């Protein structure tokens, strides 16, 4: 599946480069964009020579546009992860977290929500609700999955419901073309309100670690 996804991304990128040539852009772009999320943006390998300020701006827009279409592919394939660097509460307070154990994962028709705290991960004293990583983990079926893309602002909005053993969660994700993203989660059972803030990563490129499902404990 990963290889097929890479091929689709290559196709999208090459297609966009051809379109840009027909639009009479006056400088050469030789670039490949991978969705990584490791730096909060995108990794780019580019060849460019003596660009003017205007051309640099056009180049940046072209790269963001290319990444926007690559994002569109993995969002439609439902093969991605939002790796969180911060969790944000209802009052707006931000808590720095490890992206490897705090994430929202979408894989086909299944989704996973997880929080974790490395201070408690693997410790001998763990509250009952802990997943072995100092937080909670739940997995379930995805319903009402919707994607809205805005070519002008180069943003995506993804919304869906996650039906899990811990309840039904309403999830709304806002994704920028540089891969920064946030996901706001509300629960119908616990009146929970929490926002994951981090980066969008293709599923084949993520390094997240899933803990024990909380409901099994």
NULOVO-977811 format. One record per residue (C-alpha): residue in one letter; y, z, x. Coordinates in Angstrom, 1 decimal, padded with zeros to 4 digits. Example, Ala and Ser with C-alpha at 12.3 -4.5 7.8 and 13.67 -1.06 7.14 Angstrom:
2
<zaza type="A" c2="-004.5" c3="007.8" c1="012.3"/>
<zaza type="S" c2="-001.1" c3="007.1" c1="013.7"/>
// end
This chain:
217
<zaza type="X" c2="000.0" c3="000.0" c1="000.0"/>
<zaza type="X" c2="002.4" c3="000.9" c1="002.9"/>
<zaza type="X" c2="001.9" c3="-002.5" c1="004.5"/>
<zaza type="X" c2="002.5" c3="-004.3" c1="001.2"/>
<zaza type="X" c2="005.7" c3="-002.2" c1="000.8"/>
<zaza type="X" c2="006.9" c3="-003.2" c1="004.2"/>
<zaza type="X" c2="006.3" c3="-006.8" c1="003.4"/>
<zaza type="X" c2="008.3" c3="-006.5" c1="000.2"/>
<zaza type="X" c2="011.2" c3="-004.9" c1="002.1"/>
<zaza type="X" c2="011.2" c3="-007.6" c1="004.7"/>
<zaza type="X" c2="011.3" c3="-010.2" c1="001.9"/>
<zaza type="X" c2="014.2" c3="-008.5" c1="000.3"/>
<zaza type="X" c2="016.1" c3="-008.2" c1="003.6"/>
<zaza type="X" c2="015.5" c3="-011.8" c1="004.6"/>
<zaza type="X" c2="016.5" c3="-013.0" c1="001.1"/>
<zaza type="X" c2="019.8" c3="-011.2" c1="001.3"/>
<zaza type="X" c2="020.6" c3="-012.5" c1="004.8"/>
<zaza type="X" c2="020.1" c3="-016.1" c1="003.5"/>
<zaza type="X" c2="022.4" c3="-015.4" c1="000.6"/>
<zaza type="X" c2="025.0" c3="-014.0" c1="003.0"/>
<zaza type="X" c2="024.9" c3="-017.2" c1="005.1"/>
<zaza type="X" c2="025.5" c3="-019.4" c1="002.1"/>
<zaza type="X" c2="028.6" c3="-017.1" c1="001.4"/>
<zaza type="X" c2="030.1" c3="-018.4" c1="004.7"/>
<zaza type="X" c2="030.2" c3="-015.1" c1="006.5"/>
<zaza type="X" c2="031.6" c3="-016.0" c1="010.0"/>
<zaza type="X" c2="029.6" c3="-013.7" c1="012.2"/>
<zaza type="X" c2="025.9" c3="-013.4" c1="013.1"/>
<zaza type="X" c2="023.9" c3="-010.5" c1="011.6"/>
<zaza type="X" c2="020.5" c3="-009.9" c1="013.1"/>
<zaza type="X" c2="019.5" c3="-006.5" c1="011.6"/>
<zaza type="X" c2="016.6" c3="-004.7" c1="010.1"/>
<zaza type="X" c2="017.1" c3="-001.6" c1="008.0"/>
<zaza type="X" c2="014.4" c3="001.0" c1="007.5"/>
<zaza type="X" c2="014.7" c3="003.8" c1="004.9"/>
<zaza type="X" c2="014.2" c3="006.9" c1="007.0"/>
<zaza type="X" c2="016.5" c3="009.7" c1="005.8"/>
<zaza type="X" c2="016.0" c3="011.5" c1="009.2"/>
<zaza type="X" c2="019.7" c3="011.2" c1="010.0"/>
<zaza type="X" c2="021.1" c3="011.2" c1="006.5"/>
<zaza type="X" c2="021.9" c3="007.5" c1="006.7"/>
<zaza type="X" c2="020.1" c3="004.4" c1="007.8"/>
<zaza type="X" c2="018.8" c3="003.2" c1="011.2"/>
<zaza type="X" c2="020.1" c3="-000.2" c1="012.1"/>
<zaza type="X" c2="019.4" c3="-002.6" c1="014.9"/>
<zaza type="X" c2="022.1" c3="-005.2" c1="015.0"/>
<zaza type="X" c2="023.4" c3="-008.0" c1="017.2"/>
<zaza type="X" c2="027.2" c3="-008.5" c1="016.8"/>
<zaza type="X" c2="029.8" c3="-009.9" c1="019.1"/>
<zaza type="X" c2="033.6" c3="-009.3" c1="019.2"/>
<zaza type="X" c2="034.0" c3="-008.5" c1="015.5"/>
<zaza type="X" c2="037.4" c3="-008.1" c1="014.0"/>
<zaza type="X" c2="038.2" c3="-005.1" c1="011.8"/>
<zaza type="X" c2="037.7" c3="-007.2" c1="008.7"/>
<zaza type="X" c2="034.4" c3="-008.5" c1="010.0"/>
<zaza type="X" c2="033.2" c3="-005.0" c1="010.8"/>
<zaza type="X" c2="034.0" c3="-004.0" c1="007.3"/>
<zaza type="X" c2="032.1" c3="-007.0" c1="005.9"/>
<zaza type="X" c2="029.2" c3="-006.2" c1="008.2"/>
<zaza type="X" c2="029.0" c3="-002.6" c1="006.9"/>
<zaza type="X" c2="029.2" c3="-003.8" c1="003.3"/>
<zaza type="X" c2="026.4" c3="-006.4" c1="004.1"/>
<zaza type="X" c2="024.2" c3="-003.7" c1="005.6"/>
<zaza type="X" c2="024.7" c3="-001.3" c1="002.7"/>
<zaza type="X" c2="024.0" c3="-004.1" c1="000.3"/>
<zaza type="X" c2="020.8" c3="-005.0" c1="002.0"/>
<zaza type="X" c2="019.7" c3="-001.4" c1="001.9"/>
<zaza type="X" c2="020.7" c3="-001.2" c1="-001.7"/>
<zaza type="X" c2="018.2" c3="-003.9" c1="-002.5"/>
<zaza type="X" c2="015.5" c3="-002.3" c1="-000.3"/>
<zaza type="X" c2="016.1" c3="000.9" c1="-002.3"/>
<zaza type="X" c2="015.7" c3="-001.0" c1="-005.5"/>
<zaza type="X" c2="012.3" c3="-002.1" c1="-004.4"/>
<zaza type="X" c2="010.8" c3="001.3" c1="-003.7"/>
<zaza type="X" c2="012.4" c3="002.8" c1="-006.7"/>
<zaza type="X" c2="010.8" c3="000.2" c1="-008.9"/>
<zaza type="X" c2="007.5" c3="000.6" c1="-007.1"/>
<zaza type="X" c2="007.8" c3="004.4" c1="-007.5"/>
<zaza type="X" c2="007.0" c3="005.1" c1="-003.9"/>
<zaza type="X" c2="009.7" c3="007.4" c1="-002.6"/>
<zaza type="X" c2="010.6" c3="011.0" c1="-001.7"/>
<zaza type="X" c2="014.0" c3="012.8" c1="-001.8"/>
<zaza type="X" c2="013.9" c3="015.1" c1="001.2"/>
<zaza type="X" c2="016.3" c3="018.0" c1="000.7"/>
<zaza type="X" c2="018.5" c3="019.5" c1="003.3"/>
<zaza type="X" c2="020.2" c3="021.8" c1="000.8"/>
<zaza type="X" c2="019.4" c3="023.4" c1="-002.5"/>
<zaza type="X" c2="022.4" c3="023.9" c1="-004.8"/>
<zaza type="X" c2="022.5" c3="026.5" c1="-007.6"/>
<zaza type="X" c2="024.3" c3="026.3" c1="-011.0"/>
<zaza type="X" c2="027.5" c3="027.8" c1="-009.5"/>
<zaza type="X" c2="027.6" c3="025.3" c1="-006.7"/>
<zaza type="X" c2="026.4" c3="027.5" c1="-003.9"/>
<zaza type="X" c2="024.6" c3="025.6" c1="-001.2"/>
<zaza type="X" c2="021.5" c3="026.9" c1="000.7"/>
<zaza type="X" c2="020.3" c3="025.0" c1="003.8"/>
<zaza type="X" c2="016.6" c3="024.3" c1="003.7"/>
<zaza type="X" c2="013.8" c3="022.5" c1="005.6"/>
<zaza type="X" c2="013.4" c3="018.9" c1="004.4"/>
<zaza type="X" c2="009.7" c3="018.9" c1="005.2"/>
<zaza type="X" c2="008.9" c3="021.5" c1="002.6"/>
<zaza type="X" c2="011.7" c3="021.0" c1="000.0"/>
<zaza type="X" c2="011.5" c3="017.7" c1="-001.8"/>
<zaza type="X" c2="011.1" c3="015.6" c1="-004.9"/>
<zaza type="X" c2="008.3" c3="013.2" c1="-004.6"/>
<zaza type="X" c2="007.5" c3="010.2" c1="-006.8"/>
<zaza type="X" c2="004.2" c3="008.3" c1="-006.4"/>
<zaza type="X" c2="003.3" c3="005.9" c1="-009.2"/>
<zaza type="X" c2="003.1" c3="007.9" c1="-012.4"/>
<zaza type="X" c2="002.8" c3="011.3" c1="-010.6"/>
<zaza type="X" c2="005.7" c3="013.5" c1="-009.4"/>
<zaza type="X" c2="005.9" c3="016.6" c1="-007.3"/>
<zaza type="X" c2="008.7" c3="019.3" c1="-007.1"/>
<zaza type="X" c2="008.6" c3="021.8" c1="-004.2"/>
<zaza type="X" c2="010.8" c3="024.5" c1="-002.7"/>
<zaza type="X" c2="010.0" c3="026.4" c1="000.4"/>
<zaza type="X" c2="011.4" c3="028.9" c1="002.9"/>
<zaza type="X" c2="010.1" c3="028.9" c1="006.5"/>
<zaza type="X" c2="010.9" c3="032.6" c1="006.8"/>
<zaza type="X" c2="008.1" c3="033.3" c1="004.4"/>
<zaza type="X" c2="005.8" c3="030.4" c1="005.0"/>
<zaza type="X" c2="002.4" c3="031.6" c1="006.1"/>
<zaza type="X" c2="003.4" c3="035.2" c1="006.0"/>
<zaza type="X" c2="001.2" c3="038.1" c1="005.0"/>
<zaza type="X" c2="003.6" c3="039.4" c1="002.3"/>
<zaza type="X" c2="004.1" c3="036.7" c1="-000.4"/>
<zaza type="X" c2="005.2" c3="037.2" c1="-004.0"/>
<zaza type="X" c2="002.7" c3="035.9" c1="-006.6"/>
<zaza type="X" c2="004.7" c3="032.8" c1="-007.3"/>
<zaza type="X" c2="004.8" c3="031.6" c1="-003.7"/>
<zaza type="X" c2="002.9" c3="028.4" c1="-002.8"/>
<zaza type="X" c2="002.1" c3="029.5" c1="000.8"/>
<zaza type="X" c2="005.4" c3="028.1" c1="001.9"/>
<zaza type="X" c2="007.8" c3="030.7" c1="000.5"/>
<zaza type="X" c2="008.6" c3="028.8" c1="-002.6"/>
<zaza type="X" c2="007.0" c3="027.0" c1="-005.6"/>
<zaza type="X" c2="005.1" c3="023.7" c1="-006.0"/>
<zaza type="X" c2="004.3" c3="021.9" c1="-009.2"/>
<zaza type="X" c2="002.9" c3="018.4" c1="-009.8"/>
<zaza type="X" c2="002.6" c3="016.4" c1="-013.0"/>
<zaza type="X" c2="002.9" c3="013.2" c1="-014.9"/>
<zaza type="X" c2="006.1" c3="011.2" c1="-015.0"/>
<zaza type="X" c2="007.4" c3="009.9" c1="-018.4"/>
<zaza type="X" c2="010.6" c3="008.1" c1="-019.5"/>
<zaza type="X" c2="011.2" c3="006.7" c1="-016.1"/>
<zaza type="X" c2="014.5" c3="004.8" c1="-016.0"/>
<zaza type="X" c2="016.5" c3="003.1" c1="-013.2"/>
<zaza type="X" c2="020.1" c3="002.0" c1="-013.3"/>
<zaza type="X" c2="021.6" c3="000.1" c1="-010.4"/>
<zaza type="X" c2="025.3" c3="-000.6" c1="-009.9"/>
<zaza type="X" c2="025.8" c3="-003.5" c1="-007.5"/>
<zaza type="X" c2="029.5" c3="-003.0" c1="-007.3"/>
<zaza type="X" c2="029.3" c3="000.7" c1="-006.2"/>
<zaza type="X" c2="025.9" c3="000.1" c1="-004.5"/>
<zaza type="X" c2="024.4" c3="003.2" c1="-006.2"/>
<zaza type="X" c2="021.3" c3="003.9" c1="-008.2"/>
<zaza type="X" c2="020.6" c3="006.4" c1="-010.9"/>
<zaza type="X" c2="017.0" c3="007.4" c1="-011.6"/>
<zaza type="X" c2="016.0" c3="009.6" c1="-014.5"/>
<zaza type="X" c2="012.6" c3="010.8" c1="-015.7"/>
<zaza type="X" c2="010.7" c3="013.8" c1="-017.1"/>
<zaza type="X" c2="008.0" c3="015.6" c1="-015.2"/>
<zaza type="X" c2="005.3" c3="017.1" c1="-017.4"/>
<zaza type="X" c2="003.7" c3="019.8" c1="-015.3"/>
<zaza type="X" c2="001.8" c3="023.1" c1="-015.7"/>
<zaza type="X" c2="005.0" c3="025.0" c1="-015.1"/>
<zaza type="X" c2="006.8" c3="023.2" c1="-017.9"/>
<zaza type="X" c2="008.7" c3="020.0" c1="-018.6"/>
<zaza type="X" c2="011.4" c3="019.2" c1="-016.1"/>
<zaza type="X" c2="014.3" c3="016.7" c1="-016.7"/>
<zaza type="X" c2="015.3" c3="015.1" c1="-013.4"/>
<zaza type="X" c2="018.3" c3="012.9" c1="-012.7"/>
<zaza type="X" c2="018.8" c3="011.4" c1="-009.2"/>
<zaza type="X" c2="021.9" c3="009.8" c1="-007.8"/>
<zaza type="X" c2="021.3" c3="007.6" c1="-004.7"/>
<zaza type="X" c2="023.9" c3="006.1" c1="-002.4"/>
<zaza type="X" c2="023.3" c3="002.9" c1="-000.4"/>
<zaza type="X" c2="023.3" c3="005.0" c1="002.9"/>
<zaza type="X" c2="020.2" c3="006.8" c1="001.5"/>
<zaza type="X" c2="022.1" c3="010.1" c1="000.8"/>
<zaza type="X" c2="020.9" c3="011.4" c1="-002.6"/>
<zaza type="X" c2="020.8" c3="014.3" c1="-004.9"/>
<zaza type="X" c2="018.4" c3="015.3" c1="-007.7"/>
<zaza type="X" c2="019.4" c3="017.7" c1="-010.5"/>
<zaza type="X" c2="016.5" c3="019.4" c1="-012.2"/>
<zaza type="X" c2="016.5" c3="021.3" c1="-015.4"/>
<zaza type="X" c2="013.6" c3="023.1" c1="-017.1"/>
<zaza type="X" c2="013.0" c3="023.4" c1="-020.8"/>
<zaza type="X" c2="010.9" c3="026.5" c1="-020.3"/>
<zaza type="X" c2="012.8" c3="028.6" c1="-017.8"/>
<zaza type="X" c2="016.4" c3="027.3" c1="-018.3"/>
<zaza type="X" c2="016.3" c3="026.5" c1="-014.6"/>
<zaza type="X" c2="019.1" c3="024.5" c1="-013.1"/>
<zaza type="X" c2="018.8" c3="023.4" c1="-009.4"/>
<zaza type="X" c2="020.0" c3="020.5" c1="-007.3"/>
<zaza type="X" c2="018.2" c3="019.0" c1="-004.3"/>
<zaza type="X" c2="020.6" c3="017.4" c1="-001.8"/>
<zaza type="X" c2="019.3" c3="015.2" c1="001.0"/>
<zaza type="X" c2="018.1" c3="011.7" c1="001.7"/>
<zaza type="X" c2="015.9" c3="009.1" c1="000.1"/>
<zaza type="X" c2="012.8" c3="008.2" c1="002.2"/>
<zaza type="X" c2="010.2" c3="005.6" c1="001.5"/>
<zaza type="X" c2="006.8" c3="007.2" c1="000.8"/>
<zaza type="X" c2="005.1" c3="005.7" c1="003.8"/>
<zaza type="X" c2="007.7" c3="007.1" c1="006.1"/>
<zaza type="X" c2="008.0" c3="010.7" c1="004.8"/>
<zaza type="X" c2="006.8" c3="013.7" c1="006.7"/>
<zaza type="X" c2="006.8" c3="016.3" c1="003.9"/>
<zaza type="X" c2="004.1" c3="018.9" c1="003.6"/>
<zaza type="X" c2="002.8" c3="020.0" c1="000.2"/>
<zaza type="X" c2="001.9" c3="023.6" c1="-000.4"/>
<zaza type="X" c2="-000.5" c3="025.1" c1="-003.0"/>
<zaza type="X" c2="000.2" c3="024.4" c1="-006.6"/>
<zaza type="X" c2="001.9" c3="027.5" c1="-008.0"/>
<zaza type="X" c2="000.1" c3="027.5" c1="-011.3"/>
<zaza type="X" c2="-003.3" c3="027.9" c1="-009.5"/>
<zaza type="X" c2="-002.3" c3="031.3" c1="-008.0"/>
// end
